Amino acid sequence: MHDFQVKWQGDVQSTTNKIIEHLFVNPLKAGMPITIALVGKSRVGKSVFALAVQDAMYKVYGDDFLDILEHVVLIKPVHYATKVKAILKGETPIHKRCRTLQMDEAKFLINSDEWQSLRSKTIRTVAATSATIKPIAFFIVAQMLGDIDSKTRRTIDYLFVITRTPGKKPKVVPYTFYEKIDDLDRVKIKPRRLTGLIEYPNGKFVQYTPTFRPSLPRQEILDKYHSFEEKDKTEEIFNLLDDIEKESNKLSGQDKIKLKEFAEYLVENPDKLEDIGAVNKSGAWKFSKDALGRYNYSSKEFKEIEEFVRRSFQDRKLKEMNEYGNAESTVLSKDN
């Protein structure tokens, strides 16, 4: 069985680009979406190889991948849905030209289990919808194939296993998948090496099982990718550190102290208290709906502030009653 058949283009890189066109571009032109997984240890060049493949693909369409790059690479999980929708809907002329998506690894940015679920939902949704809306070539970057759940693995058409020896170019070994049917109730998906035929000018066909040693993409592509990769990952890391700080404050009781101080400030400033809330029918002070949007507190924290305010009022009334009682006792004792 052969997965591709191409003519020798005069050199290895040009022939490799022709194989990429046969495997990835021709299916898209025929309306067939494809999913490609790239796996390997950290820093072996998975994302960079995905960029190089896409650069070759867009050249077939007469497009410059440099113009499209930032719209098709998914780094921040918060961008998954918005970027995918923009491409599938063709929201702008540039989005209409987008024919690929690259999902970079992001599990270090958010909870690993949450990321696995979010990524899997995104991949399966694109695989299910892009066939009817707009065919997409989806590149998934991961450290291990096992990082991708079994249901999602069934959507993968090609697998690139990438390794690299320090000081040398990455080694890319491509696989495709086939169904092994020993039992109709237990169909297994198995990988096999990608194999094809190369036709030489003399008319001879030679079987070829490729192992790629890819060159880097154009420097402009690398520069642009690294610029927004660093920006997006830095933002996510600082967001993560903010979350850790909040959790630390909760564990140490610092949040309680800050909330109580804010409540005491409100009690000492009646005008401010009236501006952001009111006493309800039960006699308890509550934040107004408008005020809920002004402060970066959770619903639980708003309730805690309201409770602090209520207690402060009670403590103040109790203190006033005690002072009144003491004063009255002093007056009575004088009269006696």
C-alpha angles and dihedrals in degrees: 000000000000124000097195143009120200138160121250107261098201098265139038098253094050091047090048089053088052090053089051090052091050095047102038112015101043093055091050091051087052090053096255119133117216134199123211124190121203114195133179143110122300117289097011092120105264096141093040091052090050089053091051092051092050092047088057092046095053091049088063088057091047091247131130109236089205089071093049102038101096092048096055104040114089113202106142112060089218088067096053098094099034096050094043092049092048091054097043091048094041091227095178135017090261091051090052088059093052112104101161141053127201119199110198121204111273107162092114089060099057138014106307095227092048091049092049090053095044093047093046092051091050094049095047092045092052091045091051099043106032093069091066101028106034128335111242134188103222118202114198118195116202139150094232136013086233088066086072114073120242096253091052092045088062089065093057116107100179135023125202115195109200128196132164137197112213110266095018136090117268117270112227120195113188126210137181128198137244135184117251108204113193091143127017089225092052112046112175126203111221131184123231133180116273110250134180148151129264118202114211125207091260089062095253119139119215124191111236129194101185130219107181127215097189126199120227119271120253113301091241089059093049092047093050093045094049092046096059093031089060092044095049095043092045091052091049093047092052090047088052091049089050089054091048090050091051091050090048091051091051092050093047094045093243091125091056090052092050093047092049092049090052091049091050089050090054093049091050090049109052093178090059090045091054091045095059103029150004142217112264129216091275090058095250122129114239136182115254118242089248092055093052088070095049099065130056096232130126120241088255092053092049089054091049091053090049089051091049089051091049092050092046090054091048092049090048093049091047090050091049091049091050091048090049091048092049092048091049091049090052092051092048092049090052091050090053 
